[in-house]
Structures are given as structure tokens and as C-alpha cells.
Amino acid sequence: MIWMQYLIPQHLLSRLMFCFARIENNYIKNTFTRWFINSYGVDLSEAVIENVEDYHHFNDFFTRELKPKARLIGDGSIVCPVDGEVSQVGEINNSLLLQAKGYLYSIDKLLAEDSRAEQFKEGFFSTIYLSPKDYHRIHMPYDGTLQSMSYIPGNLFSVNQKTTQSVDGLFCRNERVVCYFETEFGLCAFILIGAIFVGSMQTVWHGQINPPYKKQVQIFDYKGDDIELKKGDELGRFNMGSTIIMLMPNKKYKFNLQESEVVKMGQTIV
């Protein structure tokens, strides 16, 4: 029930899951991992490590590496950064994005009143949900030079379809990490949204960002550090699954995606 999410200790439960997912006891981690694979229909044949026993702990399995040819990077200018399902895709009009039918939210709140929000007020966006069975490493959709990263504290509501259709301003409420990249398309924003049991996110340049959970917005400036990532390079990962949002500064480059479409990392979307 959605109302229970307002009452439960979201961060405490996420901390407990963080610890549980790193238990190395063979019986516990193997039993839980096999249950998870069977319950969610995970295809381990795509993974570099196919044997459950060879993972150090559950999170090692959850953030598993795929075989080199399991995902091919398309020739387009922009590729899909994750495996998942398209929750929403469309234009940003007057700084408003669509969360679900009947629910709009603002760029300003999503980006925690960052002054750069102005650059996306008439842009384009896509929201992609990663289900538990999906591959949970996140890759660059385009070539980009990292400008800055913002950690924005918040709640940890679930981000599944039922919750996105029920909790107003969900993505502005939840804990999130915003990465700003300078690209051939202009300044682009790439956002990792946290969720219940998904209170841990990391990037390749910073490592684990949370936990610990902070109470204030943290801004990391990378201008001058020459952190360049190419299309298809690993950007980061969710330690447990969640949602990503891509923001483009204008409507010139519209993603070739449709709502409810199942996507794979690397497929061409522009």
C-alpha cells in the first residue's frame, strides 16, 4: 500500500538492505541470490560470472558485469544508458515534466533550484525505470565532459509504476544525484534517482556517494579536471535498482523512445 511508505523508516530499511546485500556467508548470499533470480527471472547467461557461488555477496551479483557482446553500443549520437522500461518521454514545457498521468513536476525542484535549471525549461527528457531483474550498471548515453555533480538528500519512496502514479512530485522528493555534462548538444543533465532499498548510488569518478545519508545538498565541481567519458563508458551504478532521468537543453534532439517501451543499454535513441 502506498500510504505505508509515508510511515515506514525508509532510510533505516535501506541501510539494513545495504548491509544485508554485502553479507559474504555462502549459505545466506547463495540462497537469497537464487531466490531472487527465480523470482524475477534474471538471465545470468549474459553475465561474465554465471555461477551464483562465485559472487562475493548479493550486491556483487546485483551490480554484475555483462559479457562484452551482451550489449553493443549503437552508431547513433545518443544511446540508451540502461536496461529498463521507459516511464515517460517528451518535451519540457515551461519547466514542467510529466511524471505520470495527472502529475507534473518542475525542473527547478528536480534540480534543487540550481541556476542551470533555466537551460532545460524548454528542453526534452526521458525517464527510465530499472526493475529488479535488470542490469544495474549505468553507461554514458553520449560523449561528455563532466562539469559538476550534486547530491540532493530526500525521501526513499519506491519508484515503481504504482508509486509514480500516486505520489505527487516523487522524483523531487526522493534522494538523487545530478550529473552535469558538457556535450555536443550543449549542457546535459543526467539524474540518478534513489528509492526504498536503493539508498546507495555511485559513480566511476567519485565512488560510493551514499550512504552515509546527508541532510544538505552537496555540490562537487569538476571544471578543469578534464573528466571525459565516451558514449558507452560506465558512468555509475545503483546498488539495488531505481530510475534515471535524462535532460536535454532543447527539443532538437528528441529521443526515439515510447512510453512503456522496454529498452537495452546501448541501443540508439537519437
N, C-alpha and C positions, 0 to 999 in steps of 0.2 A: 504494500500500500504506500502511495506517495506521501501521505501525511506522516508516516512513521519516520521518514528521512529527516523531518524537521526536529524530531525528538531524540534520535539516536546520537551517540557521541562519534561523529563522523571521523574526526582526526584520530581519536583513540583507536577505533576499529581499524583504521588504515595503518597505524603504527603496528598493531598486533599482526596484521596481514603481512606487513613489511618484514617483521621478524620471522613469522611462520614460513614465508616463502624462501627464507635463507637457512632453514634447518637442513643439516647435512646427514642426519641419521638416515641410513639407507631404507629402512622399513617405512618410515614416515614419508620421506620425499618420493620414493618409488610408488608407494600405494596411492598417495594423493595425485601424483602426476598421471598414473594410469587411469584413475577415476576421471580426471579432468579430460584426458584425451578421448575416452569413451563417451563422456557426457556431451562434449562439444564437437566431436568429430574432427579432431585435429589430424592433419595429414603430415606425419613425420617423415614420409619418404622424400619430402623436399628439403629436409634439414641436413646440415653437414653431419650432425650426430643423430643417428636414427634409433639408437638403443637408449631406452629410458634410464637404465642403470649408469650410463656414462655421464649423466648430468650431475653437477656438484650439488645442486639443490633445485627447488621448483622454479625460482626466478631465473636460474641459468637456462632451464628449459623454456620458460615463457619468453625470454629475450633471445631465443635460439637464432643462430646464423643459418642462412639458407645456402644451398649449393649454388655455385657461380651461375649456372644456366637455368636455375629455377625462376629467375626474373630477369628479363632482358630490358635494357634501357632503350626506349624508343628514340627515333630520329627527330622528333618534334622539338620545338623551342622550350616547351614545358611538359614535364611528365608527372604522372601521379606519384606522390611521395610515399604512399602507404597502401597496404591491403585494407579493404574495408567496404563500407556502403555509403553512398552519397546521401547525406541527410538533407542538405539544401544546396542549391547553386543558383546564382543570379546576380542581378545588379544591386549596387548600393545606391540608394536614392535619398538625398537629403540626410546623409549619415545614418540611415536606418537599414538594418539587415533583417532577413526573415529567419526566425528560429524554428517555428512550426506554424501551421495554420492558426491565425489569430494572435500570434505572438511575434512582436517586433522588438529589437533591441538596438542600442546605439553604438556606433564606433567609439564615441567618447568614453562611454562606460566600459566597453570591452577593453580599451587600451588604457584605462585608469587615468583619463584626462590628459594623456600625453599630447603635447603640442602637434605631433606629427599626425594625429588623427584627422586633421584637416585635409591631408593629402589623399585620404581614402573616401571622402564623403560622397563622391560620385564615381566610385570605382566598381569593382567586380569581386565576388567572393565565392568560396565553396567551403562547405562543412562536411567532413568525412568521419564517420563513426567506425571505430575499430572494435569488433566483437571479441569475446574471449578466445575464439579459435584462430583469430587472425595472426599473421606475422606482425610483431610489435616493434621492429626497428623502423625508424623514420629516415627517409632519404631526401636529398635536395631535389626540388622539382625543376630547378633552373641553375645556371651558373650565378654565383653571387658572392659579394664581399661583405662579411659581417660588419655591421656598424655598431650595434648595441643589443643588449638583452635586458628585459625587465622581468623580474619575478613579482607577481601580484598575488598576495595572500587572499584567501577566501574560504568558502564552504567546500564540501566534497560531496555534493549530490551526485546520484547516478546520472549518466548521460545517455541512457538508452531511450528508445522511442517514446515510451510511456511518460518518462520524466520530462523530456524536451517538449512534449505536448501538454504539460501540466504546470511546470514551474516557470513563472514569468522571469525573464532576464537570467535564465540559467547560466549561460556562458559568462555573464558579467558577474555572477555571484561566486562561481567556482574558482578555486586556485588555478593559476595559469602562468605560463611562461611565454613571453612575446619576443620573437627574434626579428630584428630589422636587417634586411639585406639590400645593398645597392646592386641593381641588376640592369640589364639592357632595357628592361621595361620601366625603369625608374625605381623608386623606393618601394620594396615589397615587405609585407609583414607576414610572418609565419607563427602561428599560435598553437601551443600545446595546452590542452585543457585537462586539468586533473579531475578525478572523480572518486567516489567511495571505493576503498580498497586499491585506488590508483594514486595514492598520495606520494608517489615518487617518480620524478622525471629527471632526465639527464641529457646533456648534450656532449658532443665529442670534444668541444673546446673547454668546457667547464667541469665536466664530470657530473656527479650527482648534485642536483640543486636542492632537493627536498626529499625526505626530512633532513634536518630539523625544519619544522614549520615556523615561519616568521610572522610577525604581526604588521610589518611595514613593507611598503613597496621597496624593492631593491633594484637599482639600475647599474648595469655593468657596461662601461664604454669601451669599445674595441676599435675606435677610429685610430688609424695609424699602426695597428697591429698586423695588418695585411693577412687576415684570416680569410682565405679564399676557398670556397667549396665549389666543386663542379657538379653539374647535373648528375644525379645518381649516387653521389657520395653519401655516406651515412651522416645524418645530422644529429640524431639522438635516439632515444628510445623511451618507451613507457615501461616502467616496472609494474606490470598489470595494465590492461587496456584502457582506452579512452577515446578522445576526439581531437582532430586537428582542424584548424581554420586557416585558409589562405586568403590574404587580402591583396588585391591588385589596385594600383593607383588610378586606373581609368578603365573604360569599357572597351578599349580597342582589342584587348586580348581576352576573349571570352572562352572559358573552359568548355571543351566538348564533352560535357557530362550531363546526366539527367538525374533527377531526384529518384532515390531508391536503387540506382544502378550499383551493382557490385563491381568493384574496381580492384586492380592489381598494381602493386608498385612497379613503376617503370613504363606503364602504358602511356602513349602520347595523348595529351589532353589539349594541346594547342599546336 
